[in-house]
Each structure stands twice: as structure tokens, then as C-alpha cells.
Amino acid sequence: MKIAVQSFGLKKEFETDFRGTLQVLHEMGFAGVEPLVLLREEQGKTPKNTWAFDTLRIACEAMKGLGMTIPSVHLGVGYKWTHMPIKKIVQGILKIHEISGTDTYVISGPFDTPALARHWAKITSKIQEAVKPYGCRILYHNHSGEFAPLRRGGTAMDAFLAHVSPDVNLQVDIGWVGSGNSDESEIIKRYGDRIASLHLKDFYPQYRGVPQHKLPDEAFAPIGAGAIHTKEILAQTPAFPRFH
């Protein structure tokens, strides 16, 4: 199992010392970084926990020297990225692929109704179809609503998976699953055949079920120290057929 850290939570560290932070992550034992990458050429004044193409190039050079990799890239185009033409999104993915060699790309909606799920499935499938000839694949990263039970049964994720390309798999954020009043252990078992990677996040017990947009900073717990069943889930991962 490869363990990487997501760049988004390291705003202060990357702003203070970009290369030094990569060095520290290497010394801590992380095999790589999953960056949040902006689909634009220059970093500008954007905080360095989200990387434009020029910063990605610097990071790739530094990480190569440390023996670290980029196992996947989270596309930093915002929740309204559906307003960006799919052609431009695909061009951005191929640019990142050229710079980093990474073949796995992660996108997020989010959605919490069957109608929105079908909408996202259509868009995601088109992107997957466009990047597949280049050896790339798309994963969907959930927030708290996709796995929440619907009144008529099932989840919005069921509708998504029923309509999306079979080549699209999931990066399950177990923290957001748990914060959305779902049992993350049961979700992992139920959707295991579509899971390609896990995003680990933890919350203190008193914050389980609190809506995502209302969670204070102090809700987040060190991984394994909160209410999310992280150890139990990690023990299951060898059984996931698409897990990497």
C-alpha cells in the first residue's frame, strides 16, 4: 500500500518552505504527495498548497530527487468546474500527465440527489473517455452527501455508479462518509469493488453527523484518534480488487 499526503492541508508549511516541506514529508516516511493542481500555467499569489503547472514542475523535480512520487492528482478547479468546457479540463489533465507522468486524476462534485448524480456521471464519463487513450483514469472523490441514505432507499452514489463509465472508480473519503451520518465501514464493504484509493480523515466523536459546512476546525482529529473506523477499514484494503 502506498501512502501519500494531500497537499491541501499543508498551506502554512508549503508557503513557509516549499522544498523543505517535501523533505520533511520524505523523512516522515510518506511515499509521495497527491497535489491539488490548478489548471493554469502560473502560480501567482495562490497559496502553494494548490499547485499551478509551474509549481508542479518544481515539485516533480524535488520529489524525484527524494524518491517520492505523485500517485494521483486532485484537480483544483472548484465545485463549479462543470462550467469549464470538458475539452479544457482534458487538456489540463494531459498537461499534468506530460509534466508528472501521473496517470490517475481525482475530481469532486459534490452531489446528493439522483438527478445530480446522473449529471456528474455524464460529465465524468466524457472526461474518462477522452483521457483513456493516453493511459489515464478518473476517480471520483466524495464529500458527505453522496453516500447518505435517500428516503426512497439507496444513495446518490448508487445512481452515479449505475450511469457512469465502468472505467471510473472511487477515491473514498472515509472522513466525509462518517460525518454524513453513514457507517464508513459498511460503505467500504458495499462499494469495495469500485474503490481505487482511500482519503483518510478523522473527526472527534461529538462531531459525527454535523453537516460538513458547519464543522469547526477543532472537529478534525489525528487519523486513528477520532471516531472514524480507520484501522478496521485499512485492514480490509487488500481485498479491494481495484485498490492501489
N, C-alpha and C positions, 0 to 999 in steps of 0.2 A: 504494500500500500504506500503510495506517495502522499506526503503531507506538505501542502503549500499554505502560505498565509495570503489572505486577500489584502490588497494594498489600501482599500478604502478606510480601514480603521486606523491607519498609521499616518494621519495627516500631519500631526506635530513633528513626528520623527522624520518623515521624508522632507518636510520643509526645513528642518534644522540641519540635517546632514544626510543627503540622499544616498551617496555611496557608502557612508558609514553605517547607515541603517541596513543596507543589504548585507554588509559584512557581519553585523551583529546577528541578523537572521540566520545567516550561514553558520555562525558559531553556535547558535541555539539548536541547530540540527534540522532546520527546515530545508527540504529538498528544492523548493522553488517558491515563486510568487505568482498568484493569479492577479494580474493588474486589472484595474478598471481603466479602459483605454477610450479616449475621446477620438471621434472620427474627424480629426483635423491635424494639420501638419505641425503647428507651433504651440508650445505650452503656454506662452504668455504669462499672465498673472494667475492662472488657475492653480490651485494648490496641487502639490506634487503627489498627493495620494491618488489622483486621477491623471493618467499619463496621455499626453498627445504623442504623435508619431516621433517627434524629435527626442522627447524624454524616453520613449520606448527604446529607441536606438541606443541611448546611453546606458539604460538598464540592461539591455541584452548583452552589451559589451562587458559590463561589470559582472553580471551574473555568470557569463561564460568563463571568466577568469576564476570564479569561485566554485565552478562545477555545479551551479544551480540552473534550473530550467523554468520555463513558463508552461505548465501543463495545460492551462486553459486561460482564455481571456474573457473577462466580463465586459461587454460592450457598454461604454458610458455615453449613451445617447439619450438618457432620460425616459420618463414614463410616456412622454408624448412623441417618442421616436417613430410611431406609425405615420406621423405627418412627413417624415423624411422619406423620399422615394426609395423603394426597395433597391433599385439599381445603385443608388448612392451607398446604401448600407452594405451591399455586396461588394462594391468597390473598396469600401473601408476594410472589410474583412480580408479581402485579398491583399491589400496593402500591408495589413498587420501580419498576414501569413508570410509575405515576402520578407519583412523585417525580422520576424521572430522564428519562423518555421513552425509556429504553433498551429495545430490542426483542429482544436476544439474551442468553440465560441459560445458564450453564455448570454442569453437575453432574458429580460423580465418584462411582464405586463404592467401591473398585475390584473387578474380577473377574478370575479367571484360569482358570476352567473353563467348559465349555459350559453346564452347569446354571446356574451363577451368571449367566452372560451372558444366558441366556433370562429369568431372573428380573429382571435390570436392564432388559432390553428391554421387558418388560411394563410395569414401573413408569414408565419413561421415556416410553413411548408414550402412556400415560394422561395424563401431565403435558402432553406436547406437544399432545394432542388438546384438552385443557382450555384452553390458553393461545392456541392458533392463532386463534380468533375475535377475539382482541384484537390481532392483528398481531405476536405474539411467537413466538419459536422457541427450541428447546432444542439445545444442543451437549453432547456427552459428552467429558470431559477424562480421558485415560488416565493410568495410572501404569505401573509396569514390567511388570506381568503380562499385560495384555490382548493384546499383540502377540507374546508369547513363543511359539515353536513348540510345538505339542502333540505327544505321542507318536504319535497316530493321524493326524497331518497337520493343516494349517490352524492357526488361532489362535482363542482365545476371542472375539476381535473379529469373526471371521467369523461365529460363531454369533450374536453380538449384532446385527450388521447384517442377518442373514438373518431376524431376528424383530422388529426394531424398526421403528417407523413410518418410511417413506421421508422424512418431513419432519424427522427427527432427523439431524443431521450431527455432525462431529467437530471438536474442538479438540485437535490432536495435540501432545502434549508431547514434543518430539523428544529432550529430555534423558533422560526416563524410558524412552523406547523404546530408546535406546542403552545405558542402564545395565542393561536387561533382557536383554542378550545378543542383541539384534536389530539388524539393519542399518537404521538410521533412513532412509537414502537410499532403500533398496528399499521400505521400508514406505510412504514418501511416494508413491512411484511406484504402488505397488499399490492404495492406498486414496485416491488423489488425487481421485476423483470424489465422495467423501463429506467431504472436508476443507473446513471453512469458515474456520478460523483456525489459527495455529500458536502454541504456547507455547515460547519459546526458553529453553533451559537447557544448560549445558555442564559437562563433567567432565574432569579431568586423565586422561591415558591409563591410568595404573595403576589407576584405579577403575572402568574399564569392566567390567561383569559382576558387580560387587559388589552383593549384594542391597540393595534400597532402604532397608530398615530398619537396615542396618549401615553406611551411608555416613556418614563423619565430615564435619564442616563444611568441613574443608580439601579435601574431594574436589571442591568446586564451583570451576569456573574461570570467568574472564571470558568472556562469549559470544564465540566465534570463536577463543579462545586454547587451547581444550582439544581433546578427541578427537572431539567431535560434528561432523558434516559440515554445519555451519550455512550456509556460503557456497553450497555446492552445492545445498542444499535451497531457500534463498531464491531462487536463480536459476530454480528450477522453478515458483515460485508463480504466475506469470501464466497458466500452463496449467491451473490448478485451476479447474474450472467454477463452483464454489461459494465460492471464496475471496474474502474481503473484507478 
